[in-house]
């Protein structure tokens, strides 16, 4: 069926606008400046932040695709983002034989990543830093896409969208890491926006771009599995109302159009998934999938290697039915589903609790800049539904992020706000609408917002976002907005804020104090090597036993708060000397038989009260 041009939605005369006009050329110059500022801030973070807990896994997974041509390690996360991030590192120098490392045959990613770091930490760290640059480029690419897409609403609104997205501390925090949180945000947002453009315009080009973006999202992170049902709901909404691309069609043509669109999406997504895995181990029957030994993964270990065997869906399918997906993808999808029910993390409001539905909403508020929240409030107030049926454009943009947020709230993974990062660009769109409304007020609203006060307020709020982003550098991962502050924020949430990024700063603090000997409990498989790189000789701290005195102990609060019993080394004679960015504690241990310990030195960057 050929594409039928969609009838335009009922035209309404746009209200006459007030306020300043800005030319496209000037807008482009401002946009380039915003992107340059975001790039500079991420560059500082890239240089300053140590490898985070998950980055060794993402780096190793991507390098395995290039060096070994094998996707066996891509089960916790699909391969696309990691392949892109690993490409610069894989292209330089001689490859490392990952297949010869311990854990390769068992698909044990943790062991392989640990072995890669141990074999050549300098090379491994450099490969990870190159991956960070790729992530930053993707973050900037999404900013350019959002800006270009929003120009249809005017240059002012487009600049608000770009600034509120690109300078959001959460975007800067995860836009400089070799992880999948920012890449899935890019693919997720583009897929949703392109699907909306296709349903409202009916252009086949948009069907193609939406299909490719959906496929890209599906091979970036398993949370993208929410997109197919979201796409289906929006398409059914348009079809039942015969709106957008279905406008003026008979019911049989509507049904055929839905079937064609579904077939195109399915074909493209299956092709993209299989291609990203190199068509390895695909097309297996259900029986063979269930018979295959599962990867060495903590979720499978909990189930004694029977995670897939416990799937009601797989058990209900005929054993001889071929599955047109790679085994690794199938296993990853089911393990991701099991992860959402695993009660993982759950430090919230000062202690360990069960999964809280308030976790992600609260963190989105307290980790968003004050100016962002002000404009978001104005934008949300403009979303009043003034008709019986919401506009297709609104439904198409809101459905996927709403479902995504609902799934996150219901999940049992309270491990950081990064898991809802794809929602942030959509919030930026709403906030940008509020900012543009304040600057370009309709004449009928001018009486309610006198003079230039509204425009100045909008500009001031946007300026606050930029100032807060700059002020938070290089601590975007642990940033909390100015209404909450770092101390109170870390009482609310700790796990996602301490991800191992401050080990280099820990090294600086220990060197300044001449600390020796140092006992450190590593938080991450490359953490000990990073502390050694920072010039600190240390021994591994085992919290179930004491250490010889005198000594120094460095411990991550993220690890400590999840311990049922206090660390044995800290039960007596421990003086807290420093707190690095509110989540790494440095203690000096004195011999209890010696003279009373001296009072701790106050010369520290982020010292709390001494214990």
Order of alpha helices (4+ residues) and beta strands (2+ residues): alpha-alpha-alpha-alpha-alpha-alpha-alpha-alpha-alpha-alpha-alpha-alpha-alpha-alpha-alpha-beta-beta-beta-alpha-alpha-alpha-beta-alpha-alpha-alpha-alpha-alpha-beta-alpha-beta-beta-alpha-beta-beta
